[in-house]
Amino acid sequence: MGRSLQTATETTASKYSLPKFRHRNTVRRVTAHSLSLSGFRLLFIGRTVSTLGDAVVPAALAIAITRATGSAAALALVLGCAMVPKLLLLPVGGVVGDRFDPRLVALGFDLVRALAQLLVGLELLDGHPRLSHVAAASAVGGVASAFAMPTASPLVAATVRGELRLRANALLGTATGAARLGGPALAGLLVYTAGPGWAFVLDGASFVLSAALLARLRVDRATGDPAPDDTVPDAPRSLRRDLAEGWSEVRSRDWYWTSLIAHGVWNGASAVLLTLGPLIAATRLGGDGAWVALTQAGAVGLLVGSLAAGRLRPRRPVLAGNLALALHGLPLLALALPAPAPVAVAAQAVAMAGLGFLNPLWETVVQQDFPPGTLARVTSYDWLLSLAAAPLGYVLAPLAAGAWGDRVPLLAAAGLVTVVCAGTAAVPGVRRYGARRTAAPEPGPPTERPPARARDQARARTRTGVKG
């Protein structure tokens, strides 16, 4: 789904209170201080370049495969080869990101993703792409993504401390919105001037640059583990135990796992819109241009929402973010009616602004609340639920539309995403998170509660009379 800081001049000590100086330019407030950190600056440039490269690929891939095969099933095969291994291996990727240095994990798998995209690009540049080779390279890229994606949040947490995290995450969200806005245009330019293969070469080069920047990055990795103790040795670490430990962290926070359900519903509803929306726009809203305008408005909304998150800092960030996510019911409802094209375009812009507003708040809350040694596993479960919900929407939407017409799945998705996302307000943890935070920590290494394994060791020392 997921995944994108404050100055010392605030009116109160609350972490999510409103800033004192409202007259400053919004972009300046979001970028202030976080880019002054050399570690985050390297991370930001690498993430921005690779995100732009990824934003170019979907349109280029669709055009290249349909040109070469004339088959929608072939495109579905390539997309499935990338998605299935990613879904299967994401939890394992989270374990790897927590066991080892996330910087090295991200660097290594960025190089693997670069190789996979370059191979696809070479196949397409050859003029006679072999579907089996493109599918195999896509599968390799999917495997690499499963290990690289969970490292994003730990790297932000390691390079940006305390008060600056919200600004850093908002800045990353802003870069993502800008990439989504410019990526399709760049893809079209490359496809119709140089050929779709160059879009993949560009994406591969972006991963090489990201890996080079990560190689220069130096972070102190805080695991939260206690100091070694010869009396109570560490239990052997198994994959199953690490997965269970990460799930235990998720399950212990009602605000987190209930929000994950809401975020999964959002992704499923978004898939319904993406599946049925283009045809409705073409036949009832004035043609293909209406769909282009709707998607571009969504990219602008995502950008604006990310900027707003860095400025507003609501007192109850989880509640505010989930309520903003409920706005996704608006474009679904607009397409179901259908409303006039300008109304649908505006509704999509508002809905994506809600997503842009949620993402930096969510990333910051997760980074501050979970122990560093479990952060990759926790975020891998977040990604898993979000990515798994989207294919469900892709499958169910056309089936329901064929049986009852497109209005039924659109209205159902609109009602479900609104009720579930707004309904998280009934969860005590969602309502209360942030409300009682009366003091903001000074910038510096985060002080987190130790992960489950550390707590078990501490209890063991107490039982055996060993002083921790």
N, C-alpha and C positions, 0 to 999 in steps of 0.2 A: 501498500500500500502502500514506510512507511514510509520516513521517515526522519525540519529544515526549519549577562548582556545588558546589562543595565549600567548606567553611569552612577557616580556617587551622588549626583544632584537629584534626589528624589524627595518628594514631599513627606513620605513616611518611610519607616524601615521595612515595610512589607515587601516581599520579593516581587509581587505582582501589582504593586500600587502604581497609580498614574504618575508620569514624570512631571517635574516642576516646570520645565521650560517647554511649553507647547509650541512656541513660535518657530522653533528650528525646523529646517527642512526635513521631511520624512526620510528621504533616502540617506541624508547625512546622519540622522539619529540611528538608523539601522546599521550603517557601516562603521559608526564611530567606535574606535577602540579595538574591535575584534580583529580587523585586518592589520592592526599594529602589532599583533602577535605573529612572529615569523612562522611558527609551526602551523597555525591556522591559515595563514596566508598561502603557504604551500598546499595545504589540504584543499583550500577553497579553489585555487586555480586548477588543480588536478580534477576535482569533482566537477567544476563548471565545464571544463573542456570535454571530459568524457560524457557528461550529460548531454551536451550539445551534439556530440557524435552519435549518441544513442537516439536522440530525437530525429536525426536524419534518416535512420535505418528503416523504420516501419513502412513509410511511403515507398522508399526505394525497393524494399524487399517485395512488397505487393506488386509493384509494377514489373520488376524483373521476373518473378516467378510466373505471373500471368502472361507476360510476353513470351517466355520460353516454353510454357506448357499449355496455356489457354485453359487451365483447370483450377477451379477454386479448391478442389480436394488436394491438389499438390501444395498450394499455399497453406492449407490447414495442416498437412503433414509436417511441413517445415516448422510452422509455429508450434505444433505439438511436440516435436523433437526438442525444441528449446524449453518448453514449459514443463513437461513431465519430469525430467531429471532435476530441474530446479525445485519443484514441489517435493520430490522424494528426499532430496539431500539438504534442504534448508536447515532442519534441526541439527544435522551432523555438522553443517557449516557453522552453526552457532557454537557447538562444542569446540570445534577447532579454533574459532575466534577467541574463546575464553581460555583455552589451554595454552595457546601460544601467543606470541606478539602479534596483535591485529595488524600492525603496520606491515610486517613481513608477509602475513597471510594475504592482505589486500594487494601488496606489490606483486607477489607471485602469481596470483590469479588474474590480476590485470594483464600481465604478460600472456597468460593463457588465452584470455579473451581477445587480446590483440591478435594473436596468431589465428584464432578461429575466424575473426572478421576479415583478416587479410586473405585467408584461404577462400572464403566466400567471394571476396572481391575479385580474386584472380580467376575463379571459376566463371564469374559473370563477364569479366573483361575478355575472356577467351572467346566469347560469342556463342559457345555451345555448352552451357552449364549442365552438368550431370546432377540430376535431382538427388541421387544417393549421396553425392559428395557434399552438396549444400546442406542436406538434412543432417549428415554426420557432423559437419562443422557447427551447425546450430546446436546439436546436442552437446558438443564439447563446450560451447559458449554457455549453455544452460547450466552445466555442471559447475563451471567456473563462477557463474553468477551466484549460485547457491552458497559458495564459500566466501565470496567477496562482499555480498550485500550485508551480512550481519556485522561486518567490521566497521561500517560507517559510523554508527552511534558511538562505539567505544573510542574511535579515533577523535571524534569531536569532543567527547568528554575528557580525553587525555590532553588535547591541545588547548582547550578553552576551559577555564575554571570559574566557578562561582557566578558572579554577577554578569559576566559577558556571554554566557551560553545562549540566552534567548536571542540576543542580537546576532550571534553567529548562526544559529539555526534559522532565524528569519532571513539572513543574508543568503544562506544556501537555498532556502525556499524561493527567494526572489530570483536567484540564478536559474533554478529549475523552471520557474514560470517563463523567464525570458527565453530559455532554450526551447520550451514547448511552443513559444510564439514564433521564434525564428527558424526552428528546425525544419518544419514542412516546406517553408519557402526555400531554404537552402537545398533541401532534397530535390525539389522541383528543378532548381537551377542546375544541379549536378546531373540529374537524370536526362534532361532535355538538351544539355550541352555536351557533357563528357560521357554520359552513360551511367546506369545504376551501380555498376561495379565500383566506381570511384567513391560512392557514398560509404561503402563498406571499407574501402582503403582509408578514408578519412576517419571512420570510427576506430579502426585498428590503430591508426596513428595517434588518436586521442588517448587510447589506453596506454600506449608506449610512453607518451608524455606524462600521463598520470603516474605510471610506475617510476619514471625518472624523478618526479617531484617527491614521491613517497620515499625514494632512496635517500633523499636529502633530509627528510623529516626526522627529528629526534624528539622522542617523547619518553617520559618516565611512566612506566606502566605500573599502576597501583592495582593490586589484586584483592586487597582486603584480607589476605590470609594472615594468621598469626605467625609470630616468629617460630622457627623450627624448635621442636622439643623432643629430645631423645627419649623421654619417658613415655610419651604417647605418640608413636609414629603415625604418619598419615596412612589411612587405609588405601589399598590399591584403587586407582581411579579406573572405572570402566565407563564405556560409552553409555550404557544403560543408566548408571548412577548419575552421570553428568546430565543426561537428558531429564531424569526425574528431578534432580536438584533445580534445574532451570524451570521446570513446570511447577515445582513447589513455590518458587518465587512468584510466578504468575498467579497461581491459585490463591496465594495468601493476601492478595490485594483485590478487593471487590471492585474498586474503581478501574482497575486495569483489565481484568478479564471480561467484565461487562462491556467496557468500551471496545474491546476487541470484537465482540459479537456485533456491536453497532457498526464498527468499521468494516467488518465483513459484509454486512447487509448493504452498506453503501457501495462497496465494490460490485456486488451482485446487481444492484439497481443501476449502477453506471454501465454495466455490461448490457443491460436491457436497452438503455438509451442508445448506446453505440451500435447495437444490432438493428434496432427498428428505426432509429432516427434518420439515417440517410435517405431511406426510401420515402418516408413521410415528408421530409424536406423537399425532395425532388418532385413529388406528386401533388402536394397540398400547400406548400409554403413558397412556391415560386421557382423551384429548380435547384440544381446542385449548388448554386451560389449561396443559397440560404443555409445549407449545411456547412459550407466553408466559413460563412460569417459566424455561425453558431460556435464552431470549434475555435475560431480565432478569438471570439469574445470570451470563451472559457479560459483561454490562455492568458488574456488580459486580466480577467478576474482573479486567476491564481496568483498572478504577479502582485496585484493590488492587495489581496488578502495577506500575502506574506509580508508585505511592507507594513500593513496595519498591525500584524501580530507583534512586530518589533517595537511598535509605538504604544499600544494600548495596555498590554500586560494586565489582563483581568485578574481580579482577586481570587476567583475560582476558575483556574485555567482549564481543568478537565471538563467541567460543566459547560463553560463558555464555548469550548471547542466542539463538543458534541452537539450543542444546540446549533452552532453554525453549520455543522455537517447535515443537519436535518433540512437545510434549505435546498438540498438536492431534489426534494419532491417537486419543486417549482418547475424546472424544465420538463420533467416527466409529465406533469399535469398539463403544461402548455402544449406538448406534442399530442397528448391524448385528446384534447378538445376538438381540433387543434386551434390554438390561438394564432393571431397574425404573426408573421415572421419577426417583426421587431420585438414583439412581446417575448417570443421564444428565445430570441438572441439575448435579450436583457436578463431573462430568467436563468439562462446558462451562465452568464457572467456573474450573477449573484451567487449561484450555487458553487461555482468554482472558487469564488472569493472566500466562501465558507471553508472549502478544503484548504486553500492557501493560508487562511487564518488558523486552522486547527494544527497543521503540520509542525510549525516551529514550536507552538505551545506544547504539543504532545512530545516531541523529541526532547525538549528541555526538561519536562516533568519526569520522563523516563530516565534520563541521564542523571538527574539529581536524586531520584528515589531508590533506584536499584543499585546494589553493590557492583563496583566495576568488574569483579570477577564473574558476574553472571549476565552482564549487559548484552553480550553477543547472543547468548542463548535466548534471552527474553525477547530481543528484537527479531530473532529468527522465527519464533512462534507468531509474532505480529505479522511478519511478512507471509508466513505460511497460510494463515487464515485469510489474509487479504487476497493473495494470489489464487487460492483455491476457490474463493467465492465467485470470482469473475467468470471462469469457464462454466459454472453452473448457470449464470445469467445468459451466457452465450447460447447454451443448449436449450434452456427452457423458454426463452423469449420467442424464438421462431415457432416452436411447437405450440405454445399458447396462442400466438397470433394466428396460426393456421387453423386452430380449432375454434376460436371465439372472436377473432379480429384483433388488430393491434391495440385497440383501446383498452382491452381487459388487462394484458400484462403491464401496460404503461401505468394504468391507474393502480393496479396491485402493487407495483414497485414503488410508486409515489407514496401510497399509504404506508407501506411497510417501512421504507427508509425514514419517513417522518416520525412515525410512532416509535420505532426502535431507538433512533438516535435521540429524540427528545425524551423518550421514556427512561433513558439512563439517569435523568434527574431524580427518579424515585430511588436510586441506589444511594445509601448514606455516604459511602466513600466518595462518590462522584460529587455530591453536593458539598461535602466538607473539605475536600482536598484543597489546600491553600488558604482556607478561611482562617485558620488559627496560626498561620505562619507570621509571627510578629517581628521576627528579626531576620535580616538577610546576612548570610555569612560573608566574610571578607573574601576577596579573590585569593585563590590558592588551592592546594590540593583538596579535593572534596572529601568531606568526612562522611562516609557511608556506613550503614550498619553492615557487619560482616556477613558473607554469604552463609548458606545453610551448613556447609561443611565446616566452616570456622566455628559456628555456634555449637555444632556437635562436639568439636574438639574441646571447646571451653567447658561444656557440661561434663565431658569425660574427665577433665582435670579436676573439676570440683568434686566429682564422685570419688576420685582416687586420692584426693588430698594434695594434688600437685598445684602449686601456685603458678597461675598463668602470667 
